[in-house]
Amino acid sequence: AAAHGIRLTVAVYPWPDQILAGDRDSRQVRFWSAWAEARSAGFIDCFPSFFQGSGEETVRREFIKGDIHWNQAGHRRVADLVLGHLEPRK
């Protein structure tokens, strides 16, 4: 990818169980942050955004019930984070 001028960005986000458990210092965040830094890749940590307010309310509001996938509100949250990260590149 680098040989073709394509920049890589890695994003991590919490699953509902991590939100409900308050797992803010996730193994995934630590691993992928270090991996991206070592390779000069971009890194988007979506974890902090999902930990604003009640975990139960966040899961209810932003995930498909009983699933790890986002609903429309969850997709909007992540899209805003990704666009906010990419916008300064222009």
C-alpha positions, 0 to 999 in steps of 0.5 A, spaced: 500 500 500 505 504 501 508 503 495 502 506 491 501 512 496 495 509 500 495 511 507 493 506 512 488 508 518 486 503 523 480 504 527 478 500 534 471 501 537 468 497 543 463 491 543 457 492 547 460 487 553 466 492 553 462 498 554 457 495 559 464 492 563 467 499 563 473 496 559 476 503 557 483 501 557 482 495 552 487 490 550 485 492 542 486 499 543 493 498 546 495 493 541 493 497 535 495 503 537 502 501 538 502 497 531 499 503 527 505 507 531 510 503 529 508 503 522 506 510 521 499 508 520 493 512 522 489 510 528 482 512 530 480 510 537 473 510 538 473 507 545 472 514 548 466 516 544 462 510 546 464 511 554 460 518 555 454 517 559 451 511 561 454 504 558 447 501 558 444 507 555 449 507 549 448 500 548 441 501 547 441 507 543 447 505 538 447 497 537 442 493 534 439 489 540 442 483 542 448 484 537 455 487 536 453 491 530 451 498 530 444 501 529 443 507 525 446 512 531 452 507 532 454 508 525 453 516 525 457 516 531 463 512 528 462 516 521 463 522 525 469 520 528 472 517 522 470 523 518 473 528 523 480 524 523 480 524 515 478 531 514 485 534 516 488 530 511 485 534 505 
